[in-house]
Amino acid sequence: MKTEEQPPKSKWIDKMSNKKALKVMLDNQSEAIKAIEFVLKDIDKVVSSIFKRLYTYSNSRIIYVGAGT
């Protein structure tokens, strides 16, 4: 399921028992973890590159802007 798509009605956590809703949220997290593991080597390269630049230039900075929920 893409982030822009609505989940099927069977996954509407506000209509579930607490236990079932928690299971759905946990399952969603495990899908995200698998996706990150798939690209972990690339993430490591990017982080290392950013660190080198930040360490090399004393006036370096990171501006982080997020729109996460």
C-alpha positions as CSV (number, residue, x, y, z in Angstrom):
1,M,0.0,0.0,0.0
2,K,1.4,3.4,-0.9
3,T,1.2,6.3,1.6
4,E,-1.3,8.2,-0.6
5,E,-3.8,5.3,-0.6
6,Q,-6.6,4.6,1.9
7,P,-6.2,1.4,3.8
8,P,-8.9,-1.2,3.3
9,K,-11.8,-0.9,5.7
10,S,-10.5,-4.0,7.5
11,K,-7.5,-1.9,8.6
12,W,-9.3,1.1,10.0
13,I,-7.8,1.0,13.5
14,D,-10.5,3.3,15.0
15,K,-13.0,0.5,14.4
16,M,-10.9,-2.3,15.9
17,S,-10.3,-3.6,19.3
18,N,-7.2,-2.2,21.0
19,K,-5.3,-5.5,20.6
20,K,-6.1,-5.8,16.9
21,A,-5.2,-2.1,16.2
22,L,-1.9,-2.5,18.0
23,K,-1.1,-5.6,15.9
24,V,-1.9,-3.6,12.7
25,M,0.4,-0.8,13.8
26,L,3.2,-3.2,14.7
27,D,2.8,-5.0,11.3
28,N,3.1,-1.6,9.5
29,Q,6.3,-0.9,11.4
30,S,7.8,-4.2,10.4
31,E,7.1,-3.4,6.8
32,A,8.9,-0.1,7.2
33,I,11.9,-1.8,8.8
34,K,12.2,-4.3,6.0
35,A,12.2,-1.5,3.5
36,I,15.0,0.3,5.4
37,E,17.0,-2.9,5.7
38,F,16.8,-3.2,1.9
39,V,18.6,0.2,1.4
40,L,20.7,0.3,4.6
41,K,24.0,0.1,2.7
42,D,22.9,3.2,0.6
43,I,21.8,5.1,3.8
44,D,25.2,4.3,5.4
45,K,27.0,5.8,2.4
46,V,25.0,9.0,2.5
47,V,25.4,9.4,6.3
48,S,29.1,8.9,6.0
49,S,29.4,11.4,3.2
50,I,27.4,14.0,5.1
51,F,29.5,13.4,8.3
52,K,32.7,13.9,6.3
53,R,31.5,17.2,4.9
54,L,30.2,18.4,8.3
55,Y,33.5,17.5,10.0
56,T,35.6,19.1,7.2
57,Y,34.0,22.5,7.2
58,S,33.7,24.3,10.5
59,N,30.7,26.4,9.3
60,S,28.7,23.3,8.2
61,R,25.2,22.7,9.5
62,I,22.2,20.5,9.0
63,I,18.8,22.0,8.7
64,Y,16.2,19.3,9.2
65,V,12.6,19.9,8.2
66,G,10.1,17.1,8.6
67,A,6.5,16.6,8.0
68,G,6.2,13.2,9.6
69,T,3.2,12.2,11.7
